[in-house]
Amino acid sequence: MPLHPDLEAFLELAALAEEDGRAPMCELEPAQARASYDQSTLALDGVGPELPVEDIGFRARDGATLRARLYRGGDAGTPLPTLLYFHGGGYVVGGLDSHDALCRALAQRTPCAVLAVDYRLAPEHKFPTAFHDAEDAALWLAAQGVAHGLDPTRVAFAGDSVGGTLATALTLAARDAGRPQPLLQVLLYPCTSIRQDSDSHRRYASGHLLEQRTLQWMFGHYLRSEDDRADWRFAPLAAQDLSGLAPAHLVLAEYDPLVDEGRAYAERLQAAGVRTQWQVYEGMVHDFARLSQVVEEADTLRSSIARTLAEAFGRARVAAAVPASAIGAWVFHAHPDGDPLEVRLDTSKLTVGPQAGQGPTSHWLLHEQAGTLRLDGSNSHDAEPAQTHLLAAIEAAFVRHPQRTTLSLRLAPSNPAGLARLVDAGAASLPPGPDAIVAREAFWQLPRVWQRGPREPFAQRYTLSQGRRHPLRPVKPAGTVYQRHIPWLSQTLSLDTVDIERDLPAFHRWMNDPVVAHFWEEQGELARHHAYLETIAADPRVTGLIGRLDGEAFGYFEVYWAKEDRIAPFYDAGDHDRGWHALIGEARFRGKPFLTAWMPSVSHYLFLDDCRTQRIVIEPRADNHKMIKSLGRCGYAHVKEFDFPHKRAMLGMLLRERFFGEALWIPQGDATVSPPSADRAEPPLKDIPCKSTT
């Protein structure tokens, strides 16, 4: 794959800067290099999410005081699993601040604690000081972690570049000393070889961020002599025996000089019997995990790592503390007719009951047999289950098995009413035999599964407004108009109509956020935003919505009837076409795990709101490339570019048939997002970036 175009542009700028006289790192004094490296961090990686952070000091073996930073991304009331993290920088540059955003993201998304270690740097501290500091940090965590609210039985080691070298070297040292292995070692493009002389080192010796001259400058400062190169604490490939180590997860970059030695190390681990997963990220360069402001793949990677960590920590917790009866349980929340229900699946036994825990429950069997997904409630001794229980069970079955397009449903003969409503709505059919067949494509078009008291289609009558003939629209809704459980977040997304008194403070703050203001251009005083919301409330073609996750507001959406909108003259607008604008006001909700939740949900809501809506349109700024790419991945066709008076826009369009036929509420592609609760969440299948759109 070619070098990622955003990285290519970034590297071209770096090359031009050097041509204009900026000295490369290898020509700087170490102190100057550190200052330059740290100064670039904010521009390259931005600011991480807000969460509790604690600075920690501990003693090294030589009596020096070492610094560490503890990020808490989980419930402070319970001991947290911990990622022991070592930053990259060639043993010469880097520190707690250079990797702050990365550590914050991993702590929040897993969730877990992250203990980042500020090991001492060269040339002031030569080999093997960095390794000794790393080992002392691991020993401190084992001895003192409990006192800081950490779970020393659930620990993983991780690092990038030479930090990855330190992380895997620690597993070797722990094995040789008879200490417990971590649950996992996460190695981001680690340095593993004695000599940097592989094909990839020659191929990418210059012009790809990490250059051969810089690498040797760094190692020249760190190593005491050439003899140190053969020490496995510097070059893990020099270790004679790699058996008995923790499972390894390696991340490599296609255009990285270190990619060959990363592959070689992964293959050596596998040959030694170590459970090893590794992936080469195409089009990427060394250190791309810290380039979140340059390439979206950095954010994708963070989510992928967090999911991997969550799975490892979750398996350990289940093995250590969960009763045998609960192993394998999966929990899903449903809201048919606005009734909050909890679905629990333990192996094939599925139970539906109220989320509050008090009230009637229903029991089902869910299993796959001969390629068929079957939900069976015929043998239950419960009273006839409520229709909402049936809907919740079906939704959970399709969510748990996203590859299945049909569901074989068997109910007790005493429950014909529940099945009849599904058949009448076109969601189920009755072929010969005891089972009904529920079609996923049709079921997901039933408004009552995700809406409280959905409205009947409004009688079609025409009117004129501003010279445009269009159907008369119903009175705008009020309250919660949509609820959907997002399994990869283990949270419920809701869309609520705007209450100006309640929502104005957040809306005002969001509009003045620089990221939002760049696209919306509506920054200003509180009075201006109050007037804006009043205008929206009075406009019959537009409804303002607040997006929430488990009740926490994160963004604002405007959904509109396209035929009366400014977009109508630019395409053949249908009577019931809809459109939307969005802003994600809370920065920590701008990542891919959240966009894969809200964008399909907004589309889903608009198709449910009126069964006659066949198309949804969108008109982001033509230069909002990330948003346009995200829309494409969510099924929106890129129709054309056109000019509004205030911007050049791209017309995107999503067809109802495609949305339901291709199940576009399920993110399409490779799984990359980690659940914040490993035993309660399922990962989505694709990550998509977004900040805001107009």
BELHUGI-V867769 format. One record per helix or strand of 3 or more residues. SS is the DSSP state (a for helix, b for strand). FROM is the first residue (numbers start at 1). LEN is the number of residues. If there is no record, write none. Layout:
ss->(SS & SS)
from->(FROM & FROM)
len->(LEN & LEN)
//
This chain:
ss->(a & a & a & b & b & b & a & b & a & a & b & a & b & a & a & a & a & b & a & b & a & a & a & b & a & b & b & b & b & a & b & a & b & a & a & b & b & b & b & a & a & a & b & b & a & a & b & a & a & b & a & b & b & a)
from->(5 & 25 & 30 & 52 & 65 & 80 & 100 & 113 & 129 & 146 & 150 & 162 & 184 & 199 & 212 & 226 & 236 & 248 & 259 & 276 & 288 & 297 & 324 & 330 & 336 & 341 & 349 & 362 & 372 & 387 & 406 & 416 & 436 & 440 & 447 & 462 & 468 & 480 & 491 & 500 & 514 & 526 & 542 & 552 & 562 & 568 & 578 & 587 & 592 & 615 & 625 & 637 & 648 & 656)
len->(15 & 3 & 16 & 8 & 8 & 7 & 11 & 6 & 16 & 3 & 11 & 16 & 5 & 5 & 11 & 5 & 3 & 6 & 13 & 6 & 3 & 25 & 3 & 5 & 3 & 6 & 6 & 8 & 5 & 14 & 5 & 9 & 4 & 4 & 3 & 4 & 4 & 7 & 7 & 12 & 7 & 13 & 8 & 10 & 3 & 3 & 7 & 3 & 18 & 4 & 9 & 7 & 8 & 6)
//
